Amino acid sequence: MQNNIFSGLFVGQNLVTIKEVDSTNTFLKNLLSNSKPLPEGTVIMAESQYAGRGQQQNKWHSEPGKNLTFSILLTPGFVPVISQFDLNRVVSLGVFDALEVYLGDKLKIKWPNDIYYEDRKLGGILIETNILSGHIKHVIIGIGLNINQENFDAGAGNAISLKQILHKDYDLRTILSEICAHIEAYYLSLKAGRFSAVREVYLSRLYWLNQQKYFRSNDQVFEGIIRNVKDEGLLVVENNNELQEFSLKQIEFLNK
């Protein structure tokens, strides 16, 4: 269905809202396999998502009607498979830019694509890529953001919401439309070949960049400093004057 609150060219122009679903990513995948092709930029938004997933199969806890849980379909055939992490950058930056208006410089992107306010998690992103014959056919981007929820159960870890920070309610569709517009702008930058510009902005907004912090890798705790993110997405951490590279499952951030 159409919704004229969305100002972009295509992201969000085809908006499907559903009352309750296990996961908007799963819903969108099923829609893709069972129907005629969907337009790029289709957004599935759920009022309630009871089996949302984060990175590494983590559960996403969300109170019905209080938060943003949605998925976006993109068909970035112009992005080489080796550069698919740039889609993480595009989505993270789009969410960041929309929320920075409200939250200012305490907002950061925790590598690879969590949205943090100080040391608390405001939202998460899960990108599922479909590759066919060595090319990206489509990506399904699942985004969960804590907006108006005031209480989180113990399983939600270090979660925080916009309302807990700013003490007021926010219109979910307005924030959704702002996020879609920003994601589209970064996506079109990528399409225009401005990969290095997107990478530079992403790095500049990274949580713990150039700060000495504690990490765990291979059951070893060490003090290190995040220095960079490689083009393909590996995190570069300085440890004892030596630069080491880590993939998502190889390193854990420790708040201590």
C-alpha positions as CSV (number, residue, x, y, z in Angstrom):
1,M,0.0,0.0,0.0
2,Q,1.2,3.5,-0.6
3,N,1.9,6.0,2.1
4,N,2.7,9.6,1.1
5,I,4.7,10.3,4.3
6,F,7.7,8.8,2.5
7,S,9.6,11.4,0.6
8,G,12.2,9.3,-1.2
9,L,12.2,8.0,-4.7
10,F,11.6,4.3,-3.8
11,V,12.5,3.2,-0.3
12,G,9.2,3.0,1.6
13,Q,7.0,3.9,-1.4
14,N,5.6,0.4,-1.2
15,L,4.8,0.0,2.5
16,V,3.2,-3.1,3.8
17,T,2.1,-2.9,7.5
18,I,1.2,-6.0,9.4
19,K,-0.2,-6.5,12.9
20,E,1.9,-9.4,14.1
21,V,4.6,-11.6,12.5
22,D,7.4,-13.9,13.6
23,S,10.0,-11.9,11.8
24,T,9.7,-9.2,9.1
25,N,12.7,-10.6,7.4
26,T,11.1,-14.1,7.2
27,F,7.8,-12.5,6.0
28,L,9.6,-10.6,3.3
29,K,11.5,-13.7,2.2
30,N,8.2,-15.7,1.9
31,L,6.6,-12.8,0.0
32,L,9.5,-12.9,-2.5
33,S,9.3,-16.6,-3.1
34,N,5.5,-16.7,-3.3
35,S,4.5,-13.6,-5.3
36,K,5.4,-11.7,-8.4
37,P,8.6,-9.5,-8.1
38,L,8.3,-6.8,-5.5
39,P,9.5,-3.3,-6.2
40,E,12.9,-2.3,-4.9
41,G,12.5,-0.4,-1.6
42,T,9.5,-2.4,-0.4
43,V,9.2,-2.0,3.4
44,I,7.5,-4.5,5.7
45,M,6.6,-2.9,9.0
46,A,5.2,-5.0,11.9
47,E,3.4,-3.7,15.0
48,S,4.5,-6.8,16.8
49,Q,7.4,-9.2,16.0
50,Y,7.6,-12.2,18.3
51,A,10.6,-14.0,16.9
52,G,12.9,-11.1,15.8
53,R,16.5,-12.0,15.3
54,G,19.8,-10.2,15.6
55,Q,23.3,-11.0,14.7
56,Q,24.5,-14.6,15.5
57,Q,20.9,-15.7,16.1
58,N,20.4,-13.4,19.1
59,K,16.7,-12.7,19.9
60,W,15.4,-9.2,19.5
61,H,13.0,-8.2,22.3
62,S,10.2,-5.7,21.4
63,E,7.0,-4.6,23.1
64,P,4.1,-4.6,20.7
65,G,3.3,-1.2,19.2
66,K,6.1,0.6,20.9
67,N,9.1,0.2,18.6
68,L,10.1,0.0,15.0
69,T,10.5,-3.5,13.6
70,F,10.7,-3.5,9.8
71,S,12.5,-4.9,6.8
72,I,13.6,-3.3,3.5
73,L,14.1,-5.0,0.2
74,L,17.0,-3.7,-2.0
75,T,18.4,-5.1,-5.3
76,P,22.0,-3.8,-5.3
77,G,23.3,-5.7,-8.4
78,F,25.9,-2.9,-8.8
79,V,27.6,-3.8,-5.6
80,P,30.3,-6.5,-6.1
81,V,30.0,-9.5,-3.7
82,I,33.4,-8.7,-2.2
83,S,32.0,-5.2,-1.3
84,Q,28.8,-6.3,0.3
85,F,29.8,-4.9,3.7
86,D,29.2,-1.5,2.1
87,L,25.5,-2.3,2.4
88,N,26.0,-2.6,6.2
89,R,27.6,0.8,6.1
90,V,24.7,2.3,4.1
91,V,22.0,1.0,6.4
92,S,23.9,1.8,9.6
93,L,24.5,5.4,8.4
94,G,20.9,5.9,7.3
95,V,19.6,4.9,10.7
96,F,22.3,6.9,12.4
97,D,21.6,10.1,10.5
98,A,17.8,9.8,11.2
99,L,18.4,9.4,14.9
100,E,21.3,11.9,15.3
101,V,18.8,14.7,14.9
102,Y,17.2,13.6,18.2
103,L,20.3,12.3,20.1
104,G,23.4,14.2,19.0
105,D,27.0,13.1,19.4
106,K,26.4,10.4,22.0
107,L,25.0,8.2,19.2
108,K,27.5,5.8,17.6
109,I,27.6,2.8,15.3
110,K,29.0,-0.3,17.1
111,W,30.7,-2.4,14.5
112,P,29.4,-4.0,12.4
113,N,26.0,-2.4,12.6
114,D,24.4,-1.9,16.0
115,I,23.1,1.5,17.0
116,Y,24.4,2.7,20.4
117,Y,23.7,5.6,22.7
118,E,26.7,5.9,25.0
119,D,27.1,2.3,26.1
120,R,23.6,1.2,25.6
121,K,22.0,-0.6,22.6
122,L,19.3,1.4,20.9
123,G,18.9,-0.8,17.9
124,G,20.2,-3.6,15.7
125,I,20.4,-4.5,12.0
126,L,20.4,-7.9,10.3
127,I,21.2,-8.0,6.6
128,E,20.5,-11.2,4.7
129,T,22.1,-11.3,1.3
130,N,20.9,-13.5,-1.6
131,I,23.8,-14.2,-4.1
132,L,23.1,-15.8,-7.4
133,S,25.8,-16.7,-10.0
134,G,28.4,-14.6,-8.2
135,H,26.2,-11.5,-8.1
136,I,24.0,-10.0,-5.4
137,K,20.4,-10.7,-6.4
138,H,18.8,-8.9,-3.5
139,V,19.3,-8.1,0.2
140,I,16.7,-8.1,3.0
141,I,17.5,-5.6,5.7
142,G,15.9,-6.2,9.1
143,I,16.0,-3.2,11.5
144,G,14.8,-3.2,15.1
145,L,14.9,0.1,17.0
146,N,13.7,0.8,20.6
147,I,11.6,3.9,20.4
148,N,8.8,4.2,22.9
149,Q,9.4,1.2,25.1
150,E,10.0,2.1,28.8
151,N,10.8,-1.3,30.4
152,F,12.9,-4.1,29.1
153,D,13.2,-7.6,30.6
154,A,16.5,-9.0,31.8
155,G,17.1,-10.8,28.5
156,A,17.3,-7.5,26.7
157,G,20.8,-6.8,28.1
158,N,21.9,-3.2,27.8
159,A,18.9,-2.0,25.8
160,I,17.7,1.6,25.9
161,S,15.0,3.4,24.0
162,L,14.5,6.9,22.6
163,K,11.8,7.5,25.2
164,Q,14.0,6.5,28.1
165,I,16.6,9.0,26.9
166,L,14.4,11.9,26.0
167,H,11.2,11.2,28.1
168,K,8.6,11.6,25.3
169,D,6.8,9.5,22.8
170,Y,7.6,9.6,19.1
171,D,5.6,8.8,16.0
172,L,6.9,5.6,14.6
173,R,6.0,6.2,11.0
174,T,7.7,9.6,11.0
175,I,10.9,8.1,12.2
176,L,10.5,5.2,9.8
177,S,10.1,7.7,6.8
178,E,13.2,9.6,8.0
179,I,15.3,6.4,8.2
180,C,14.1,5.3,4.7
181,A,15.1,8.7,3.2
182,H,18.6,8.6,4.7
183,I,19.2,5.0,3.7
184,E,18.1,5.8,0.2
185,A,20.5,8.8,0.0
186,Y,23.5,6.7,1.1
187,Y,22.4,3.8,-1.2
188,L,22.3,6.2,-4.2
189,S,25.8,7.5,-3.2
190,L,27.0,3.9,-3.4
191,K,25.2,3.5,-6.8
192,A,27.1,6.6,-8.0
193,G,30.4,4.9,-7.1
194,R,31.1,6.9,-4.0
195,F,32.2,3.8,-2.0
196,S,35.2,5.5,-0.4
197,A,33.2,8.5,0.8
198,V,30.6,6.2,2.5
199,R,33.4,4.2,4.1
200,E,35.0,7.3,5.6
201,V,31.7,8.6,7.1
202,Y,31.0,5.1,8.5
203,L,34.4,5.0,10.2
204,S,34.1,8.5,11.7
205,R,30.9,7.4,13.5
206,L,32.2,4.2,15.0
207,Y,31.8,3.3,18.6
208,W,35.2,3.1,20.5
209,L,37.2,4.4,17.5
210,N,40.7,5.3,18.6
211,Q,39.9,4.6,22.3
212,Q,41.8,2.1,24.4
213,K,39.2,-0.6,25.5
214,Y,38.9,-4.2,26.5
215,F,38.1,-7.0,24.1
216,R,37.9,-10.8,24.1
217,S,39.1,-13.0,21.4
218,N,39.8,-16.8,21.6
219,D,39.0,-16.6,25.3
220,Q,41.8,-14.1,25.8
221,V,41.0,-10.6,27.2
222,F,43.2,-7.8,25.9
223,E,43.3,-4.0,25.7
224,G,43.2,-2.7,22.2
225,I,42.3,0.3,20.1
226,I,39.9,0.2,17.1
227,R,41.8,1.8,14.2
228,N,39.9,0.9,11.1
229,V,37.4,-1.2,9.3
230,K,38.7,-2.9,6.1
231,D,36.8,-2.4,2.9
232,E,35.4,-6.0,3.1
233,G,34.3,-5.3,6.8
234,L,37.0,-6.8,9.0
235,L,37.6,-4.8,12.2
236,V,41.2,-3.6,12.6
237,V,42.3,-3.4,16.3
238,E,45.7,-2.3,17.5
239,N,47.0,-4.7,20.2
240,N,50.5,-4.2,21.6
241,N,51.5,-1.9,18.7
242,E,50.4,-4.6,16.2
243,L,47.3,-4.3,13.9
244,Q,45.0,-7.4,14.0
245,E,42.0,-8.1,11.9
246,F,38.8,-9.7,13.2
247,S,35.6,-11.0,11.7
248,L,32.3,-10.8,13.6
249,K,32.6,-14.1,15.5
250,Q,36.2,-13.6,16.4
251,I,36.0,-10.6,18.8
252,E,33.8,-9.4,21.6
253,F,33.5,-5.9,23.1
254,L,33.9,-5.8,26.9
255,N,32.5,-3.0,29.0
256,K,34.6,-2.9,32.2
